[in-house]
Structure formats: structure tokens, C-alpha cells
Amino acid sequence: MSLSTWLAFFAASWAISFSPGPGAVSAMASGLKHGFRRGYWTTVGLILGILAQFCIVAVGLGAVLAASELAFNLLKWLGAGYLVYLGWLQFRTDAAPVAVEAAPQGDFRIRELVMRGCMVNLINPKGTVFLMAVVPQFLNPAAPLAMQYVIIAGTLAFTDLVAMGCYTTLASRILRLLRTPHHIRWMNRAFGAMFILAGTVLATFSRRA
């Protein structure tokens, strides 16, 4: 991959990473509930999920999903259902102010946050189709593909780490301003509605989009 091609993809990656979507909603919800240091583990999961999506595309399974109506629809509805489920949980979260510093720091909670972020990206078929549409534009078929895949995946991971970190920081700073149960309840319901909306949009996504 030439430097000019990589720079073009690097620029595109920032737009991809900062575009609002389920990942951004998930990062903000974690920042709101847990603060930046703990909430950022959700971003680790989001990165693992997008890298897994990228591997699916790289080995050709993305082509199978694109060609199979049944496989695509199954994954689409699983992803939509999971996002709606996350929204319902967020919507019903206790309205008590969140004590970020006092929250438990155990490994189980970290694993839960990482897994939640991973699943948000992993079961989103729109991500697979999107990567299939974007990645080939920056590949040189005459050059070895393995290193090109590594460069593209690494670039996407980096820009996502920064973008989701910004979303998490924004939400964690908002958290400090929430002083009453009424404010907490309003924010939880807002993020819950955003998750449910993201799941609804995913459910209506067409393979031809």
C-alpha cells in the first residue's frame, strides 16, 4: 500500500469512526454510567468486535453473508434484538446518582463491559457489508494482501480508539453534572431510546444499502 493510499484511508477512517452509530452510543452509555477509566473498557470490546468483523471480511465470509439472504437476515435480527435489549436495560437503570469512584473494579465487570462492546460491533451485519464496500477501494490486488489488511485493520483500530475515547470522555464529563435522580433517569432513558433506535434502524437495513 502506497503512502498516498494510506493517507486517503486514514482520512476516511476518521469519518468512519466518528460517525454516530451503535458503537458511539455504547461508548457514551458506558462513560455515563462508569466514568472514563472504567467505561473505556467498552471501547476495547468495540475494537475487538470491529477487528473480528474485519477478519470475517478478509477470509471471505463477508461475501457469503452478502450473497445469502437467510444468513444476512439472521445476523441482522440478532444484532437488532441485542441493541433493543441493551436499550431496555439502560431505560430501566436505577435513577440513583452513579458513584463512579466507588464502583467495583473486579475482573468480572471488566469482562462484561468488554463483551458488551464486542457484541455491539460483532453482530452488526451492516458493519460487514460496509467494510466489504470500503476496504477493496484501498487495496492493491497486485501486492501481497496480508500486510495491506494489517495496515487497514490497525488504522481503523487506532481511529476508533480515539473516537470512542472522545465519546466516552464526553459522557463521563456530563456524568459529573448529574446531581439528582431526575437527571439520571432522563439520561438513562435518552441513551436507552438511542440504543432502541439503533436496533430499529439496523432491523430495516437492506443488503443492497
Buried (B, 14 or more C-beta within 10 A) or exposed (E): BEEEBBEEBBEBBBEBBBEEBBBBBBBBBBBBBBBBBBBBBBBBBBBBBBBBBBEBBBEEBBEEBBEEEEBBBEBBBBBBBBBBEBBEBBBEBEBEEBEBEEBEEEEEBBEBBBBBBBBBBBBBBBBBBBBBEBBEEBBEEEEEEEEBBEBBBEBBBBBBBEBBBBBBBBBBEBBEEBEEEEBBBEBBBBBBBBBBBBBEBBBEBEBEE
